[in-house]
Amino acid sequence: MLSRIVISRNDLFFAFLLTGYLGGVILYDWFDKLGFSYTDELMALFLVLFAGWMAWERRSMKACIPLLIMLGIFLFYTLYSFAIRSNVPRAILMDLVIEMKPFLGFYCTCLVAPRLTQRQKELFAVLALIVGGAMLIIGLTGQIEVVFGHPSRFATAATITAFVYLYCCAWTWRDLLVFMLLLSVGFFSTRSKFYGFWVVALFLIVYLKAGGTVRFNWASILFICSFCLLALWVARDKIILYYVDGMLNSREMWSRPAMMLTAGQILVDDIPFGSGLASFGTFASAEYYSPIYAKYGIDGLYGISRATRFFITDAYYPSLAQFGIVGVGLYVLFWASMLRKGYQGISPERMKGWTIILLSFLFFLIEGIADATFTHNRGLYMLILTALTLNDLTTDHEVAHGEL
């Protein structure tokens, strides 16, 4: 009976991965044009129900602890937001769903802990190659905005397609070359932040495959910082456009430095828990226009004003001001914990998984500068892939040490 449950669990999750990849990443914007924009919410709901089923079958609370802690944190911030009236109740609840969604995807996947078969991985890799070829044609024919709506979404779709292939393939030079070719499709987006990530991915892949190591010591910290600086240098045109020219020349770009600076001020003013949900830098704070923009005198800026709100969600990091110093610390702890677990028991056989986790961290690190990808549909899917990878590494480590 248990073996049949495990098989059905893996098969069902594999079907979910395929559907989520096609519907929640590649065709998401096409569905959105048709008026259906709840694909990622349905994905998160599926994962919650699936995780609930697994928790019921296992009758073990230990596996649920990380998920329950995360839910407890968001419950606290919800009550806190209602207490300080950060926005209207509808806005707070909307923002709760949006902000919690990526963490739900990650922790529910960790709880379900599916293990794809080699056959399933081969099928998924073939699908990634087909989609990558189709995206190449779209890029060559200049139809990016027709299919994906915006070049940045094309870039993230290309990145996830490459990650899908890397997760499913072997750790060989041939497969890594295919990974980089799939990732290179994103060049058609002409996004500077993508250029930065591509350079970092190339150097990291070559370095780790050639036998290099990234350990938790001062040398590795300097190594990672050097990669980050390299990425910033490659993406310098976009950064200058957003945060330097914006303050000097262009009225349209004033919003970006203003949002960053105001976020810092909020962190100082609202210690330790921030300004509350739906108050700053999020879709809900724009949809139900938050009074905090007037409070800090930025409601008259183009892109932030009530009439032109489209730059409010132009980056992820400003939204962390909603959660205060404590929330920023929790976000850092989330990634630090993931990197630590991914690195645990590192060996040549585990190098592919460690590389995926490290690249996922760097991807979100760069994306957060000029996009809110972390809370979007493609951010959700990237975190699901990261959780799958972490599950594989954790299970292999436990098996190797006789813990299973």
LINMODA-V702874 format. One line per field, one symbol per residue. phi: phi as a letter, one per 20 degrees, with the letter a starting at -180 (. if undefined). A space follows every 10 residues. Layout:
phi = ???
This chain:
phi = .fffffffff ffffffffff ffeecfdgff fffendcdff fffffgffff fffffffelc egfeggffff ffffffffff fffelfafgf fffffgfffe gfffgfffff fflfcfffff ffffffffff ffffffffff emdgffednb gfffffffff gffgfffeee edffffffgf ffffgffffl efffgfffff ffffffffff ofccdebfff ffffffffff ffffefffff ffddggedce ffegffffff ffgfffgffd fddnenfmdb mcgffefdgf ffffgemdfe ffndfgecdf efdebeggff ffdmffffff fffgffffff ffegmfbgfd ffffffffff gffffffffc adggeegffg fffffffgff ffffffffff dmed
